[in-house]
Amino acid sequence: MSLIILDDMIVDDSSCDSQENKRVKITTACDTCRRRKVKCDGESPCANCQRGNYQCTFSDASAKRPRGPPKGFVALIEDRLHTIESLLVNLVNKDTIPDISNLSKDIKQFSDMSQNYPGYSDELTNDDDEILLNNLIHPNASNTLQSNTLSYLMLDNQNSDNALSDYVDPPLPNLPVNLKPIPEDISSSLFERYFKYVHPYLPIINHGNFYRLLKNANDENQPSKLLLQVIMAVGAMFPPTVKQNSEYSSQFFYDRARRLLDYFIDVPRLSTIQALILLYMVDQGKPSSYRSQTYSSIAIKMAQTIELNRKNGAAYQGAKDRQTKKLVWWGCFILDRLNSLNTGDPLVINDKMCDIDLPSPDEIDQDDINFQNNEGSSSSTSYSNSSNYKQQINIFISYIRIAKLTGQILEHLQTVSCAGLQASWNHHATIDIFESLLSEWSRELPPYLNYAPSSQNIPSPHNLPGHVASLHMLHQTLYLLLHYPYVAEYDKLRRGVRRIK
């Protein structure tokens, strides 16, 4: 008995005419099964979503990206090949290699001509000019030219497809958990405390959009319940401004947030990333707790999934909330550096995989502008003044800059080559470079962040703002971290001398 092998099945030739024995190939899977890479039965809802209590949705098949190269790139590459061929012919016909500056001019002239082709971008052409020039002089680097060109073409193709619509966060999940309502005066007080004590130095939440959703909440347009609980948990950590029932402690809201977390981590959302960053803050000081590292890792992975670390990423399609998204990403970045500094774990975020710009003091999202114009004067927070907003962003930028230095220092000290090489001249030179960078960071601080104590005039801890103290504590910690190998070596030598005596 012979067998006939088909694409997805093996059947007996005696039963080929029997349609009922053939398996039906499912051509469409739901979004959840596609994301989890499991088999879907194509029903609505499917069996997997029913078992896991997930929301079963099917994306429009027409939204799939068209296959093939981006429009116009074939003609662009053909012209580029002709130009390279003519340049190589000139090199062969001459006895000496032509002047590099003239060669660069020819390439730049060709680049100016290629601007007329669709899909042209300055970033693509400028980078390829340098790669092309380098490959003409060093032919062995042709693989680099190929890989860089292909990566840029793929990026351009993705950008042309994603440019059709603005990025929209996935809808919030349906929660089967019923939480006890919080009195409005309690929640309002906790929100005010958060935006007064935390938000000025960690501005990861769009202040205006948050209060707009809070006032006009409906089933389709409402703030994340997870984010609300975490904000109240953080706000309850600070001294109360009004009498409150001791029942509403930070731990109370933290436990409520943990009950909701499992319903939010299936799909990456901006509000979920914000909540995870704040959960890290609440859980960080607790002894023998590993949850803070878990919150940090999930937040970073979600941020990378929606491409908050890429200036041309999916999250930045459209002009809405660009500043807030950048602030959220850099909040994850600072979190990663502080977590590695605290635990000694390797860094999660690679600097080379992040090309997003720093937040600008002159850039503000539209919801925040409306909030300042309409409600800023009546708010008890310090966010209503535009000069205060610029100062807050500058403070946050100072945190980002020293967080970058923290990552570079940790990467150097965590390498195997650095261990046990306190007397290495290479190690000494690297330490000198880091000390210079730390001194440069300190010199470039704005006046309201400077702190230069002396033995005669030491400011009282009550007169030193918390953000200034934390910045300079991190600055001094990095100095100690740089010199720790020398301190450990000196302590080892001193113990050896004592044993000899």
C-alpha positions as MATLAB code, in Angstrom:
seq = 'MSLIILDDMIVDDSSCDSQENKRVKITTACDTCRRRKVKCDGESPCANCQRGNYQCTFSDASAKRPRGPPKGFVALIEDRLHTIESLLVNLVNKDTIPDISNLSKDIKQFSDMSQNYPGYSDELTNDDDEILLNNLIHPNASNTLQSNTLSYLMLDNQNSDNALSDYVDPPLPNLPVNLKPIPEDISSSLFERYFKYVHPYLPIINHGNFYRLLKNANDENQPSKLLLQVIMAVGAMFPPTVKQNSEYSSQFFYDRARRLLDYFIDVPRLSTIQALILLYMVDQGKPSSYRSQTYSSIAIKMAQTIELNRKNGAAYQGAKDRQTKKLVWWGCFILDRLNSLNTGDPLVINDKMCDIDLPSPDEIDQDDINFQNNEGSSSSTSYSNSSNYKQQINIFISYIRIAKLTGQILEHLQTVSCAGLQASWNHHATIDIFESLLSEWSRELPPYLNYAPSSQNIPSPHNLPGHVASLHMLHQTLYLLLHYPYVAEYDKLRRGVRRIK';
ca = [
       0.000    0.000    0.000;
       1.578    3.251   -1.106;
       1.476    6.538    0.746;
       0.975    9.984   -0.696;
       2.813   12.787    1.136;
       1.034   16.122    1.076;
       2.109   19.511    2.517;
       0.850   19.128    6.063;
      -0.284   15.463    6.248;
       0.272   11.859    5.165;
      -2.732    9.942    3.884;
      -3.342    6.526    2.409;
      -3.988    6.566   -1.355;
      -6.986    4.312   -0.805;
      -8.710    7.086    1.120;
      -7.778   10.023   -1.092;
     -11.333   10.319   -2.293;
     -12.644   10.527    1.225;
     -12.692   14.209    2.134;
     -13.726   13.531    5.685;
     -10.314   11.995    6.543;
      -8.397   15.087    5.427;
      -7.401   17.630    8.054;
      -8.542   21.167    7.375;
      -5.656   23.629    7.340;
      -6.284   26.646    9.532;
      -5.212   29.771    7.667;
      -5.996   32.379   10.308;
      -4.920   32.409   13.960;
      -6.055   34.820   16.644;
      -3.713   37.542   17.884;
      -3.046   35.836   21.229;
      -2.099   32.462   19.680;
       0.063   34.185   17.070;
       1.894   36.132   19.753;
       2.362   33.043   21.946;
       3.302   30.919   18.883;
       0.811   28.153   19.644;
      -1.658   26.360   17.372;
      -5.069   28.023   17.042;
      -8.290   26.284   16.017;
      -9.572   29.408   14.218;
     -12.777   29.622   16.216;
     -13.976   32.825   17.869;
     -13.143   32.563   20.702;
     -10.583   29.801   20.244;
      -9.989   27.000   22.741;
      -6.671   28.429   23.970;
      -8.199   31.808   24.805;
     -11.140   30.144   26.532;
      -8.851   28.028   28.711;
      -6.572   30.966   29.595;
      -9.398   33.508   29.906;
      -7.711   35.709   27.274;
      -9.333   38.226   24.975;
      -9.632   36.526   21.561;
      -9.266   38.958   18.658;
      -8.467   38.520   14.964;
      -6.456   41.205   13.166;
      -7.472   42.317    9.689;
      -5.618   40.227    7.126;
      -5.295   43.270    4.874;
      -3.065   44.894    7.483;
      -0.226   42.501    6.679;
       2.835   44.118    5.227;
       3.343   43.617    1.524;
       6.207   41.365    0.573;
       9.101   42.436   -1.518;
      11.630   45.255   -1.427;
      10.647   48.889   -0.839;
       9.595   50.804   -3.912;
      12.386   52.385   -5.938;
      15.343   50.736   -4.234;
      16.201   48.504   -7.231;
      16.903   51.499   -9.467;
      18.865   53.141   -6.666;
      21.122   50.106   -6.199;
      21.654   49.684   -9.951;
      22.810   53.280  -10.290;
      25.035   52.850   -7.275;
      26.636   49.747   -8.810;
      27.324   51.654  -12.034;
      28.974   54.413  -10.017;
      31.133   51.920   -8.098;
      32.113   50.242  -11.361;
      33.218   53.528  -12.900;
      35.219   54.383   -9.774;
      36.957   51.011   -9.847;
      37.779   51.410  -13.550;
      39.428   54.736  -12.789;
      41.434   53.126   -9.997;
      42.671   50.362  -12.295;
      43.626   52.766  -15.096;
      45.714   54.999  -12.813;
      49.115   54.101  -11.416;
      48.385   55.564   -7.980;
      45.352   55.546   -5.732;
      43.396   58.779   -6.177;
      43.110   61.296   -3.414;
      40.549   60.193   -0.831;
      38.987   63.644   -0.684;
      38.261   63.569   -4.447;
      36.799   60.093   -4.134;
      34.586   61.261   -1.298;
      33.394   64.212   -3.411;
      32.388   61.860   -6.232;
      30.414   59.682   -3.846;
      28.683   62.678   -2.242;
      27.806   64.002   -5.716;
      26.162   60.681   -6.519;
      24.352   60.753   -3.166;
      22.882   64.158   -4.008;
      21.563   62.729   -7.274;
      19.939   59.766   -5.496;
      17.726   62.022   -3.376;
      15.195   62.027   -6.217;
      14.430   58.329   -5.688;
      11.570   57.197   -3.446;
      12.600   55.804   -0.089;
      15.659   58.058    0.120;
      16.646   59.223    3.623;
      19.583   61.322    4.823;
      20.503   58.807    7.478;
      20.699   55.968    4.973;
      22.784   57.846    2.425;
      25.271   59.448    4.802;
      26.053   56.196    6.574;
      26.359   54.291    3.315;
      28.758   56.938    1.949;
      31.210   56.260    4.754;
      30.826   52.491    4.397;
      31.245   52.684    0.618;
      34.372   54.825    0.882;
      35.859   52.495    3.467;
      35.124   49.424    1.338;
      36.719   50.919   -1.761;
      39.944   51.381    0.206;
      39.599   48.152    2.248;
      37.827   45.599    0.008;
      37.714   42.920    2.729;
      34.964   44.803    4.538;
      32.321   44.041    1.891;
      30.258   41.981    4.342;
      29.803   45.067    6.509;
      28.491   47.011    3.507;
      26.029   44.266    2.672;
      24.698   43.814    6.208;
      24.334   47.541    6.855;
      22.572   48.147    3.553;
      20.126   45.301    4.115;
      19.351   46.443    7.660;
      18.600   49.971    6.465;
      16.406   48.686    3.644;
      14.408   46.556    6.083;
      14.035   49.523    8.444;
      12.881   51.775    5.611;
      10.348   49.174    4.501;
       8.953   48.862    8.018;
       8.755   52.624    8.441;
       6.870   53.064    5.154;
       4.280   50.494    6.277;
       3.906   51.811    9.812;
       3.586   55.419    8.663;
       0.039   54.755    7.523;
      -1.424   55.066   11.036;
      -0.486   56.404   14.456;
       0.519   54.051   17.225;
      -2.347   53.160   19.564;
      -1.995   51.239   22.824;
      -3.883   47.917   22.981;
      -7.212   48.112   24.848;
      -7.208   47.552   28.594;
      -8.176   44.035   29.721;
     -11.538   43.119   31.210;
     -10.925   42.584   34.918;
     -12.886   39.880   36.760;
     -11.475   41.221   40.049;
     -13.747   43.553   42.015;
     -11.783   46.030   44.110;
     -13.192   47.987   46.993;
     -13.778   51.620   45.895;
     -11.465   54.205   47.459;
     -13.053   57.392   48.866;
     -12.503   60.302   46.517;
     -10.820   62.501   49.131;
      -8.307   59.728   49.923;
      -7.457   59.019   46.276;
      -7.190   62.725   45.417;
      -4.800   63.282   48.328;
      -2.621   60.343   47.269;
      -2.524   61.522   43.637;
      -1.468   65.007   44.763;
       1.291   63.571   46.937;
       2.616   61.492   44.055;
       2.722   64.443   41.654;
       4.273   66.636   44.353;
       7.028   64.361   45.682;
       7.796   61.874   42.877;
       6.682   63.205   39.505;
       8.973   66.286   39.447;
      12.022   63.984   39.481;
      10.599   60.973   37.612;
       8.200   62.552   35.059;
       7.131   59.338   33.341;
       3.366   60.026   33.474;
       1.583   62.542   31.269;
       0.151   64.749   34.002;
      -2.546   66.395   31.874;
      -3.668   63.191   30.155;
      -3.892   61.379   33.496;
      -6.277   63.918   35.042;
      -8.253   64.232   31.797;
      -8.924   60.474   31.752;
      -9.641   60.498   35.479;
     -12.330   63.186   35.130;
     -13.925   61.892   31.923;
     -13.584   58.156   32.528;
     -15.814   55.774   30.580;
     -15.656   52.130   29.541;
     -13.588   52.818   26.420;
     -11.456   55.715   27.644;
     -10.242   55.361   31.213;
      -6.940   55.273   33.100;
      -5.357   51.914   33.798;
      -6.620   50.500   37.103;
      -3.195   48.965   37.668;
      -1.528   52.350   37.256;
      -4.037   53.989   39.618;
      -3.286   51.486   42.390;
       0.481   51.850   41.987;
       0.330   55.664   42.012;
      -1.648   55.535   45.257;
       0.843   53.027   46.697;
       3.722   55.406   45.946;
       1.789   58.436   47.204;
       1.034   56.667   50.500;
       4.791   56.336   51.146;
       5.072   60.086   51.818;
       3.911   62.060   54.867;
       0.149   62.701   54.778;
      -1.160   66.218   54.323;
      -4.631   65.313   55.641;
      -5.866   62.847   58.238;
      -6.330   59.445   56.707;
      -7.536   56.062   57.810;
      -4.540   53.851   58.557;
      -6.226   51.155   56.459;
      -5.086   52.881   53.265;
      -1.360   52.243   53.596;
       1.178   51.796   50.831;
       1.142   48.020   51.384;
      -2.653   47.986   50.982;
      -2.478   49.524   47.490;
       0.617   47.489   46.604;
      -1.250   44.237   47.326;
      -4.182   45.419   45.204;
      -1.809   46.202   42.330;
      -0.225   42.743   42.555;
      -3.687   41.161   42.260;
      -4.248   43.060   39.006;
      -0.772   42.628   37.519;
      -1.382   39.191   36.002;
      -4.158   40.597   33.789;
      -1.900   43.311   32.326;
       1.397   41.590   31.484;
       0.128   39.600   28.477;
       0.243   42.635   26.177;
       2.770   45.522   26.349;
       1.144   48.886   27.050;
       2.642   52.248   27.932;
       0.561   52.441   31.122;
       1.736   48.969   32.188;
       5.380   49.970   31.738;
       4.768   53.071   33.856;
       3.125   50.942   36.559;
       6.020   48.452   36.585;
       8.557   51.255   37.041;
       6.628   52.517   40.058;
       6.188   48.975   41.426;
       9.972   48.683   41.346;
      10.191   51.802   43.518;
       7.704   50.433   46.070;
       9.340   47.001   46.307;
      12.970   48.111   46.099;
      13.565   48.746   49.794;
      12.010   45.512   51.024;
      14.481   42.962   52.435;
      14.994   39.623   50.664;
      12.635   40.492   47.823;
      13.490   39.689   44.219;
      10.295   41.134   42.791;
      11.841   44.536   42.079;
      14.273   42.958   39.579;
      11.352   41.098   38.001;
       9.341   44.304   37.618;
      12.362   46.046   36.083;
      13.016   43.237   33.578;
       9.377   43.051   32.445;
       9.172   46.841   32.040;
      12.340   46.935   29.912;
      11.224   44.011   27.739;
       7.817   45.610   27.119;
       9.463   48.939   26.265;
      11.762   47.231   23.764;
       8.836   45.300   22.274;
       6.983   48.501   21.347;
      10.365   50.031   20.326;
      10.528   52.893   22.799;
      14.324   52.687   22.437;
      14.216   53.436   18.676;
      13.624   56.927   17.342;
      11.884   55.389   14.302;
      10.135   52.722   16.386;
       6.484   51.753   16.180;
       5.603   53.631   19.374;
       6.683   56.959   17.845;
       4.461   56.744   14.760;
       2.422   59.924   15.012;
       2.990   63.002   17.135;
       0.950   62.000   20.201;
       2.738   61.707   23.583;
       6.233   61.567   22.069;
       7.781   63.348   25.042;
       6.065   61.038   27.537;
       7.232   57.937   25.655;
      10.821   59.181   25.669;
      10.586   59.888   29.398;
       9.229   56.377   30.028;
      12.093   54.776   28.094;
      14.754   56.767   29.914;
      13.008   55.872   33.171;
      13.553   52.196   32.267;
      17.163   53.016   31.394;
      17.832   54.617   34.800;
      16.059   51.707   36.495;
      18.344   49.190   34.771;
      21.526   51.020   35.821;
      20.426   51.484   39.434;
      19.324   47.847   39.679;
      22.691   46.621   38.375;
      24.512   48.963   40.752;
      22.440   47.656   43.663;
      22.581   43.921   42.931;
      25.709   43.478   40.809;
      23.675   41.826   38.034;
      24.676   42.440   34.388;
      23.000   45.286   32.536;
      19.874   44.450   30.541;
      19.885   47.463   28.182;
      22.712   47.710   25.671;
      23.684   51.302   24.844;
      24.250   50.333   21.199;
      20.612   49.228   20.850;
      19.268   52.619   21.925;
      19.213   55.601   19.544;
      16.312   57.591   21.006;
      17.016   61.257   21.735;
      17.123   62.692   25.226;
      13.949   64.478   26.348;
      13.947   68.185   25.547;
      12.960   70.893   28.073;
      11.310   72.754   25.182;
       9.113   69.796   24.149;
       5.814   69.176   25.906;
       2.850   66.974   25.016;
      -0.421   68.649   24.069;
      -2.365   67.255   27.052;
       0.165   68.794   29.429;
      -0.106   72.155   27.654;
      -3.895   72.094   28.039;
      -3.571   71.099   31.679;
      -1.220   73.990   32.410;
      -3.502   76.478   30.664;
      -6.791   75.261   32.169;
      -6.059   73.772   35.578;
      -2.457   74.501   36.440;
      -3.216   77.603   38.505;
      -5.636   75.720   40.784;
      -3.412   72.665   41.291;
      -1.411   72.219   44.481;
       1.457   70.616   42.625;
       4.519   72.360   41.301;
       3.784   71.324   37.757;
       1.680   74.289   36.704;
       4.596   76.566   35.884;
       6.361   76.124   32.552;
       9.721   77.154   34.056;
       9.289   74.436   36.693;
       8.581   71.952   33.914;
      11.840   72.828   32.151;
      13.684   72.515   35.442;
      12.158   69.071   36.037;
      13.245   67.862   32.599;
      16.767   69.224   33.152;
      16.955   67.367   36.471;
      15.836   64.182   34.725;
      18.442   64.692   31.980;
      21.126   64.965   34.680;
      19.936   61.610   36.040;
      20.119   60.095   32.540;
      23.661   61.354   31.955;
      24.995   59.965   35.218;
      23.063   56.721   34.597;
      24.972   56.366   31.312;
      28.247   56.806   33.195;
      27.056   54.264   35.757;
      26.487   51.689   33.021;
      29.914   52.278   31.453;
      31.668   51.959   34.818;
      29.752   48.791   35.717;
      30.524   47.207   32.337;
      34.226   47.899   32.872;
      34.336   46.593   36.444;
      32.225   43.510   35.673;
      34.466   42.293   32.841;
      36.688   39.286   33.513;
      39.734   41.183   32.233;
      39.264   43.777   34.982;
      39.256   41.308   37.868;
      42.519   41.193   39.786;
      44.286   43.763   37.585;
      44.514   46.668   40.029;
      48.135   47.285   39.034;
      47.473   47.209   35.294;
      48.389   50.436   33.503;
      45.439   49.934   31.185;
      43.139   49.773   34.205;
      44.719   52.920   35.677;
      44.173   54.796   32.411;
      40.531   53.713   32.243;
      39.933   54.855   35.825;
      41.451   58.251   34.976;
      39.063   58.593   32.017;
      36.042   57.775   34.178;
      37.165   60.254   36.849;
      37.433   62.955   34.191;
      33.927   62.130   32.922;
      32.502   62.296   36.452;
      34.178   65.661   37.034;
      32.830   66.930   33.712;
      29.305   65.810   34.668;
      29.580   67.688   37.952;
      30.849   70.875   36.266;
      28.001   70.887   33.727;
      25.233   70.681   36.341;
      22.845   73.653   36.375;
      23.248   76.019   39.359;
      20.186   74.694   41.211;
      21.751   71.195   41.286;
      25.224   72.196   42.502;
      26.427   71.000   45.895;
      29.898   71.890   47.164;
      30.089   71.369   50.943;
      33.061   72.489   52.998;
      34.127   71.797   56.569;
      33.105   75.322   57.572;
      29.741   75.396   55.786;
      27.925   72.061   55.655;
      24.231   72.491   54.765;
      21.642   70.934   57.011;
      20.024   67.757   55.624;
      16.654   69.489   55.957;
      17.803   72.328   53.678;
      19.157   70.042   50.937;
      16.499   69.037   48.359;
      16.046   65.321   47.924;
      16.810   65.278   44.195;
      20.090   67.165   44.742;
      21.077   64.783   47.538;
      20.302   61.651   45.486;
      22.215   62.919   42.453;
      25.358   63.685   44.447;
      25.078   60.471   46.454;
      25.135   58.532   43.179;
      28.048   60.671   41.991;
      30.111   59.892   45.109;
      29.086   56.223   44.982;
      30.603   55.935   41.506;
      33.880   57.406   42.792;
      33.955   54.794   45.559;
      33.063   52.062   43.071;
      35.941   53.052   40.791;
      38.458   52.853   43.646;
      37.032   49.769   45.321;
      39.571   47.385   43.665;
      42.385   49.466   45.141;
      40.726   49.532   48.577;
      40.239   45.755   48.514;
      43.865   45.206   47.465;
      45.136   47.518   50.204;
      43.045   45.706   52.812;
      44.433   42.367   51.627;
      48.024   43.628   51.882;
      47.407   45.054   55.344;
      46.025   41.733   56.592;
      49.117   40.000   55.192;
      51.433   42.374   57.061;
      49.576   41.708   60.307;
      50.001   37.947   59.873;
      53.741   38.368   59.318;
      54.060   40.432   62.491;
];
